[in-house]
Amino acid sequence: MSAIILGWDPARWNRWNYAAIVEKVAVTGLHLEPWTVSRSVAAGTDAWLFLLGDHGPGLIGHGVVLSAAADRADITVQVAFDALLPLGDQVPADVLTRAMPDAAWDSAGFAGTVLAPDDEPAVRALWTDHGPPQGPDPTQPVPGTYPESAVVRAAVNRYERDPAARRACIAHRGTNCAACGFSFELAYGDIGADFIHVHHVVPASQLGNGYVLDPLTDLVPLCANCHAMSHHGVNSPRSEAELRNIIAAAGYLRGTTVTPEELEAQRAAREILGH
């Protein structure tokens, strides 16, 4: 399955504060939301949010399915939304229809269907033209402020991106993942040099407007996997210590590759010990 269409009618389901979520995605680059679908969806599937009801129809968002759990007849998937348009700015159905005349974009029944592989490039091209601006670079900290002294806090009235915060974090903590120890440079050579995600210990969306970022205490370097797991399935991100404990409990050794045979032996040992 290449992509699925998620239908959203604000008049029938509006438990999220959509305007706030749009702002959150613009600031942090990500919002996790459970979504009920009527068919099995594999992790990694693209999810296009299709607006229905009085405000629609139109294409209003994009995400990726992270996981799925069956719940009776329906299936609840965890969607990581990475791009959302404000209500009123959606890509209208007539624009979608002109680009892909064979798709029933003007029909409410189109929601929940699978996007044909031949249509996906056209949708992506339209989203590039009509979707929100490119989100924050995942190797950069999310928007924040960074004072000259690097450790003081002062009143400010907005967040702004500052690459100096990333440089200060890396100078203090290095480029190895603080949770698992992974090094992009050791794994990929020159192209991985100085590459690491920089993670906010407290999400920027939860900080007040008067907060000034301290890169020595508020940022931590994490690899892409640990960064994803810090946010997966929780409202407040897991700390690096929590991630290390989870990794250790799973039997992973920092800096090593665990074979399937070793994992099976560890599982058998835990059963013998009653864990």
Sine and cosine of phi, psi and omega as CSV:
sin_phi,cos_phi,sin_psi,cos_psi,sin_omega,cos_omega
0.00,0.00,0.81,-0.59,-0.07,-1.00
-1.00,0.02,-0.64,0.77,-0.03,-1.00
-0.32,-0.95,0.48,-0.88,0.04,-1.00
-0.82,-0.57,0.52,-0.85,0.04,-1.00
-0.99,-0.12,0.86,-0.51,0.06,-1.00
-0.99,-0.15,0.84,-0.54,0.01,-1.00
-1.00,0.00,0.68,-0.74,0.03,-1.00
-0.69,-0.73,0.88,-0.47,0.09,-1.00
-0.93,-0.37,0.95,-0.32,-0.05,-1.00
-0.85,0.52,-0.44,0.90,-0.02,-1.00
-0.96,0.27,-0.39,0.92,-0.05,-1.00
-0.97,-0.24,-0.48,0.88,0.01,-1.00
-0.55,-0.83,0.90,-0.45,-0.04,-1.00
-0.49,-0.87,0.74,0.67,-0.05,-1.00
-0.98,0.22,-0.26,0.97,0.07,-1.00
-0.99,-0.12,0.45,-0.89,0.12,-0.99
-1.00,0.06,1.00,-0.05,-0.20,-0.98
-0.87,0.48,-0.66,0.75,-0.01,-1.00
-0.87,0.50,-0.64,0.77,0.02,-1.00
-0.93,0.36,-0.59,0.81,0.01,-1.00
-0.92,0.39,-0.64,0.77,0.05,-1.00
-0.86,0.52,-0.69,0.72,0.01,-1.00
-0.92,0.40,-0.64,0.77,0.00,-1.00
-0.88,0.47,-0.71,0.71,0.00,-1.00
-0.91,0.42,-0.60,0.80,0.03,-1.00
-0.90,0.43,-0.54,0.84,-0.05,-1.00
-1.00,0.06,-0.74,0.67,-0.13,-0.99
-0.98,-0.18,-0.30,0.95,0.00,-1.00
1.00,0.08,0.05,1.00,-0.09,-1.00
-0.34,-0.94,0.61,-0.79,0.19,-0.98
-0.59,-0.81,0.80,-0.60,0.03,-1.00
-1.00,-0.07,0.73,-0.68,-0.04,-1.00
-0.55,-0.84,0.79,-0.62,0.11,-0.99
-0.95,0.31,0.60,-0.80,-0.06,-1.00
-0.63,-0.78,0.74,-0.67,0.00,-1.00
-1.00,0.02,0.79,-0.62,0.02,-1.00
-0.80,-0.60,0.25,-0.97,-0.09,-1.00
-0.97,-0.23,0.09,1.00,-0.02,-1.00
-0.63,-0.78,0.32,-0.95,0.03,-1.00
-0.94,0.35,0.71,-0.70,-0.03,-1.00
-0.76,-0.65,0.78,-0.63,-0.02,-1.00
-0.99,0.17,0.53,-0.85,0.10,-0.99
-0.87,0.50,0.64,-0.77,-0.04,-1.00
1.00,-0.08,-0.09,1.00,0.01,-1.00
-0.95,0.30,0.70,-0.71,0.11,-0.99
-0.92,0.38,0.64,-0.77,0.01,-1.00
-0.82,-0.58,0.89,-0.46,0.02,-1.00
-0.98,-0.21,0.81,-0.58,-0.04,-1.00
-1.00,0.07,0.86,-0.51,-0.09,-1.00
-0.93,-0.37,0.88,-0.48,-0.05,-1.00
-0.98,0.18,0.74,-0.67,0.00,-1.00
-0.87,-0.49,-0.02,-1.00,0.09,-1.00
0.98,0.17,-0.41,-0.91,-0.10,-0.99
-0.89,0.46,-0.48,0.88,-0.03,-1.00
-1.00,0.07,-0.28,0.96,-0.11,-0.99
-0.96,-0.27,-0.27,-0.96,-0.03,1.00
-0.99,0.12,0.35,-0.94,0.04,-1.00
0.09,-1.00,0.36,-0.93,0.03,-1.00
-1.00,0.04,0.82,-0.57,-0.16,-0.99
-0.80,-0.60,-0.17,0.99,-0.03,-1.00
-0.26,-0.97,0.23,-0.97,0.04,-1.00
-0.67,-0.74,0.55,-0.83,0.09,-1.00
-0.42,-0.91,-0.09,-1.00,0.02,-1.00
-0.72,-0.69,0.70,-0.71,0.03,-1.00
-0.96,0.27,0.83,-0.56,0.01,-1.00
-1.00,-0.05,-0.66,0.75,-0.06,-1.00
-0.35,-0.94,0.25,-0.97,0.00,-1.00
-0.65,-0.76,0.54,-0.84,0.04,-1.00
-0.64,-0.77,0.80,-0.60,-0.01,-1.00
-0.95,0.31,0.66,-0.75,0.03,-1.00
-0.67,-0.74,1.00,-0.06,-0.10,-0.99
0.84,0.54,-0.81,-0.59,-0.06,-1.00
-0.98,0.21,-0.40,0.92,-0.05,-1.00
-0.99,-0.13,0.23,-0.97,0.03,-1.00
-0.83,-0.56,0.79,-0.62,0.05,-1.00
-0.99,-0.15,0.85,-0.52,0.02,-1.00
-0.94,-0.33,0.52,-0.86,0.08,-1.00
-0.99,-0.11,0.88,-0.47,-0.06,-1.00
-0.94,-0.34,0.76,-0.65,0.11,-0.99
-0.99,-0.12,0.99,-0.14,0.03,-1.00
-0.97,0.23,0.79,-0.61,-0.03,-1.00
-0.88,-0.47,-0.05,1.00,0.03,-1.00
-0.38,-0.93,0.84,-0.55,0.00,-1.00
-0.68,-0.73,0.61,-0.79,0.07,-1.00
-0.98,-0.19,0.54,-0.84,0.10,-1.00
-0.90,0.44,0.45,-0.89,0.11,-0.99
-0.84,0.55,0.74,-0.68,-0.05,-1.00
0.98,-0.19,-0.34,0.94,0.00,-1.00
-0.97,-0.24,0.13,0.99,-0.05,-1.00
-0.88,0.47,0.41,-0.91,0.07,-1.00
-0.97,0.25,0.92,-0.40,-0.13,-0.99
-0.93,0.36,0.35,-0.94,-0.08,-1.00
-0.88,0.47,-0.57,0.82,-0.03,-1.00
-0.92,0.40,-0.56,0.83,0.06,-1.00
-0.92,0.38,-0.68,0.73,0.03,-1.00
-0.90,0.44,-0.65,0.76,-0.03,-1.00
-0.92,0.40,-0.61,0.79,0.02,-1.00
-0.90,0.43,-0.58,0.81,-0.01,-1.00
-0.98,0.20,-0.57,0.82,-0.04,-1.00
-0.70,-0.71,0.98,0.19,-0.10,-0.99
-0.90,0.44,-0.34,0.94,-0.05,-1.00
-0.99,0.12,-0.22,0.97,-0.01,-1.00
-1.00,-0.02,0.63,-0.78,-0.07,-1.00
-1.00,0.05,0.88,0.47,-0.07,-1.00
-0.90,0.43,-0.40,0.92,-0.04,-1.00
-1.00,0.02,0.16,0.99,-0.04,-1.00
-0.93,-0.36,0.74,-0.68,0.03,-1.00
-0.90,0.44,-0.45,0.89,0.00,-1.00
-0.95,0.32,-0.14,0.99,0.00,-1.00
-0.94,0.34,-0.46,0.89,0.03,-1.00
-0.89,0.46,0.66,-0.76,-0.01,-1.00
1.00,-0.04,-0.12,0.99,0.01,-1.00
-1.00,0.04,0.21,-0.98,0.03,-1.00
-1.00,-0.06,0.74,-0.67,0.02,-1.00
-0.97,0.26,0.78,-0.63,0.00,-1.00
-0.88,0.47,0.65,-0.76,-0.02,-1.00
-0.82,0.57,-0.56,0.83,-0.01,-1.00
-0.93,0.36,-0.39,0.92,-0.03,-1.00
-1.00,0.04,-0.33,0.94,-0.11,-0.99
-0.88,0.48,-0.70,0.72,0.04,-1.00
-0.86,0.51,-0.60,0.80,0.00,-1.00
-0.92,0.39,-0.63,0.77,0.03,-1.00
-0.90,0.43,-0.69,0.73,0.01,-1.00
-0.90,0.44,-0.62,0.78,0.02,-1.00
-0.91,0.42,-0.67,0.74,0.05,-1.00
-0.90,0.44,-0.65,0.76,-0.01,-1.00
-0.91,0.42,-0.59,0.81,0.06,-1.00
-0.89,0.46,-0.63,0.78,-0.03,-1.00
-0.98,0.18,-0.61,0.79,-0.15,-0.99
-0.93,-0.38,-0.20,0.98,-0.04,-1.00
-0.98,0.22,-0.04,-1.00,-0.01,-1.00
-0.93,0.36,0.31,-0.95,0.05,-1.00
-0.86,0.51,0.36,-0.93,0.02,-1.00
-0.80,0.60,0.72,-0.69,-0.03,-1.00
-0.95,0.31,0.00,-1.00,-0.04,-1.00
-0.91,0.42,0.54,-0.84,0.07,-1.00
-0.89,0.46,0.83,-0.56,-0.06,-1.00
-0.90,0.44,-0.28,0.96,0.04,-1.00
-1.00,0.06,-0.07,1.00,0.00,-1.00
-0.97,-0.24,0.43,-0.90,0.13,-0.99
-0.92,0.40,0.48,-0.88,0.07,-1.00
-0.92,0.40,0.31,-0.95,-0.14,-0.99
-0.76,0.65,0.74,-0.67,0.00,-1.00
-0.31,-0.95,0.02,-1.00,0.04,-1.00
-0.89,-0.45,0.54,-0.84,-0.09,-1.00
-0.71,-0.71,0.95,-0.32,-0.06,-1.00
-0.97,0.24,0.27,-0.96,-0.03,-1.00
-0.83,0.56,-0.66,0.75,-0.09,-1.00
-0.98,0.21,-0.23,0.97,0.04,-1.00
0.96,0.28,-0.21,0.98,-0.06,-1.00
-0.74,-0.67,-0.11,0.99,-0.02,-1.00
-1.00,0.02,0.32,-0.95,0.04,-1.00
-0.83,-0.55,0.73,-0.69,-0.02,-1.00
-0.60,-0.80,0.32,-0.95,-0.04,-1.00
-0.96,0.29,0.77,-0.64,0.11,-0.99
-0.71,-0.71,0.24,-0.97,-0.06,-1.00
-0.90,-0.43,0.11,0.99,0.06,-1.00
-0.31,-0.95,0.28,-0.96,0.13,-0.99
-1.00,-0.10,0.53,-0.85,0.13,-0.99
-0.53,-0.85,0.55,-0.84,-0.01,-1.00
-0.94,0.34,0.62,-0.78,0.03,-1.00
-0.56,-0.83,0.96,-0.29,0.00,-1.00
-0.85,0.53,-0.36,0.93,0.02,-1.00
-0.89,0.46,-0.51,0.86,0.03,-1.00
-0.90,0.43,-0.68,0.74,0.04,-1.00
-0.89,0.46,-0.71,0.71,-0.02,-1.00
-0.89,0.46,-0.63,0.77,0.01,-1.00
-0.91,0.40,-0.65,0.76,0.02,-1.00
-0.88,0.48,-0.73,0.68,-0.05,-1.00
-0.93,0.37,-0.62,0.78,0.04,-1.00
-0.88,0.48,-0.55,0.84,-0.03,-1.00
-0.99,0.12,-0.63,0.78,-0.14,-0.99
-0.93,-0.36,-0.27,0.96,-0.06,-1.00
1.00,0.07,-0.01,-1.00,-0.06,-1.00
-0.97,-0.24,0.00,1.00,0.12,-0.99
-0.98,0.22,0.54,-0.84,0.04,-1.00
-0.88,0.48,0.78,-0.62,-0.04,-1.00
-0.94,0.35,-0.29,0.96,-0.03,-1.00
-1.00,-0.10,-0.78,0.62,-0.11,-0.99
-0.94,-0.34,-0.20,0.98,0.03,-1.00
1.00,0.07,0.05,1.00,-0.04,-1.00
-0.88,0.48,0.64,-0.77,0.05,-1.00
-0.86,-0.51,0.87,-0.49,0.05,-1.00
-0.90,0.43,-0.56,0.83,-0.03,-1.00
-0.93,0.38,-0.68,0.74,0.02,-1.00
-0.92,0.40,-0.57,0.82,-0.05,-1.00
-0.99,0.15,-0.57,0.82,-0.14,-0.99
-0.87,-0.50,0.00,1.00,0.02,-1.00
0.97,0.24,-0.57,-0.82,-0.12,-0.99
-0.86,0.51,-0.58,0.81,-0.05,-1.00
-0.94,0.35,-0.32,0.95,0.01,-1.00
-1.00,-0.08,-0.02,1.00,-0.03,-1.00
-0.89,0.46,0.73,-0.68,0.05,-1.00
0.91,0.42,0.22,0.98,0.02,-1.00
-0.99,-0.12,0.81,-0.59,0.09,-1.00
-0.22,-0.98,0.57,-0.82,0.12,-0.99
-0.96,0.28,0.57,-0.82,0.09,-1.00
-0.92,-0.38,0.86,-0.51,-0.17,-0.99
-0.95,-0.32,0.71,-0.71,0.11,-0.99
-0.97,0.23,0.83,-0.56,0.05,-1.00
-0.87,0.50,-0.68,0.73,0.13,-0.99
-0.92,-0.40,0.82,-0.57,-0.04,-1.00
-0.81,0.59,0.64,-0.76,-0.01,-1.00
-0.85,0.52,-0.51,0.86,-0.02,-1.00
-0.92,0.39,-0.30,0.95,-0.01,-1.00
-0.99,-0.14,-0.02,1.00,-0.02,-1.00
-1.00,-0.06,0.54,-0.84,0.01,-1.00
-0.96,0.27,0.27,-0.96,-0.02,-1.00
-0.91,0.42,-0.36,0.93,-0.03,-1.00
-1.00,-0.01,0.12,0.99,-0.08,-1.00
-1.00,0.07,0.68,-0.74,0.07,-1.00
-0.93,-0.37,0.80,-0.60,-0.08,-1.00
-0.91,0.42,0.73,-0.69,0.14,-0.99
-0.94,-0.34,0.97,-0.23,-0.11,-0.99
-0.91,0.41,-0.30,0.95,-0.01,-1.00
-0.98,0.18,-0.41,0.91,-0.02,-1.00
-0.87,-0.50,-0.41,0.91,-0.09,-1.00
-1.00,-0.07,-0.24,0.97,-0.04,-1.00
-0.88,-0.48,0.52,-0.86,0.02,-1.00
-0.58,-0.81,0.69,-0.73,0.03,-1.00
-0.98,0.20,0.78,-0.63,0.03,-1.00
-0.70,-0.71,0.59,-0.81,0.13,-0.99
-0.94,0.34,0.20,-0.98,-0.06,-1.00
-0.87,0.50,-0.64,0.76,-0.02,-1.00
-0.91,0.42,-0.76,0.65,-0.01,-1.00
-0.91,0.41,-0.57,0.82,0.04,-1.00
-0.88,0.47,-0.69,0.72,0.03,-1.00
-0.90,0.43,-0.68,0.73,-0.03,-1.00
-0.94,0.35,-0.41,0.91,0.04,-1.00
-0.92,0.40,-0.47,0.88,-0.03,-1.00
-0.98,-0.20,-0.32,0.95,-0.17,-0.99
-0.92,0.40,0.86,-0.51,0.13,-0.99
0.97,0.23,0.18,0.98,-0.02,-1.00
-0.72,-0.70,0.45,-0.89,0.05,-1.00
-0.99,0.16,-0.65,0.76,0.07,-1.00
-0.96,-0.28,0.76,-0.65,-0.10,-0.99
-0.88,0.47,0.53,-0.85,0.07,-1.00
-0.94,0.33,0.56,-0.83,0.03,-1.00
-0.98,0.21,0.24,-0.97,0.04,-1.00
-0.89,0.45,-0.56,0.83,0.04,-1.00
-0.91,0.42,-0.67,0.75,0.04,-1.00
-0.89,0.46,-0.67,0.74,0.02,-1.00
-0.89,0.46,-0.68,0.73,0.01,-1.00
-0.88,0.47,-0.65,0.76,0.02,-1.00
-0.91,0.42,-0.65,0.76,0.02,-1.00
-0.90,0.43,-0.70,0.72,0.01,-1.00
-0.89,0.46,-0.69,0.72,-0.01,-1.00
-0.90,0.43,-0.65,0.76,-0.01,-1.00
-0.91,0.42,-0.48,0.88,0.02,-1.00
-0.99,0.17,-0.12,0.99,0.06,-1.00
1.00,-0.05,0.13,0.99,0.00,-1.00
-0.99,0.17,0.67,-0.74,0.04,-1.00
-0.96,-0.28,0.79,-0.62,-0.04,-1.00
-0.82,0.57,0.75,-0.66,0.07,-1.00
0.99,0.17,0.17,0.98,-0.01,-1.00
-0.81,-0.59,0.29,-0.96,0.12,-0.99
-0.95,-0.31,0.84,-0.55,-0.04,-1.00
-1.00,-0.06,0.83,-0.57,-0.02,-1.00
-0.98,0.18,0.34,-0.94,0.06,-1.00
-0.84,0.54,-0.59,0.80,0.01,-1.00
-0.90,0.43,-0.64,0.77,0.02,-1.00
-0.92,0.39,-0.63,0.78,0.03,-1.00
-0.90,0.44,-0.66,0.75,0.02,-1.00
-0.91,0.42,-0.64,0.77,0.03,-1.00
-0.90,0.43,-0.64,0.77,0.03,-1.00
-0.91,0.41,-0.64,0.77,0.02,-1.00
-0.89,0.46,-0.71,0.71,0.00,-1.00
-0.89,0.45,-0.63,0.77,0.01,-1.00
-0.90,0.44,-0.66,0.75,0.01,-1.00
-0.90,0.43,-0.60,0.80,0.04,-1.00
-0.90,0.43,-0.67,0.75,0.00,-1.00
-0.90,0.45,-0.61,0.79,-0.01,-1.00
-0.99,0.14,-0.09,1.00,0.04,-1.00
0.99,0.16,0.34,0.94,0.00,-1.00
-1.00,0.01,0.00,0.00,0.00,0.00
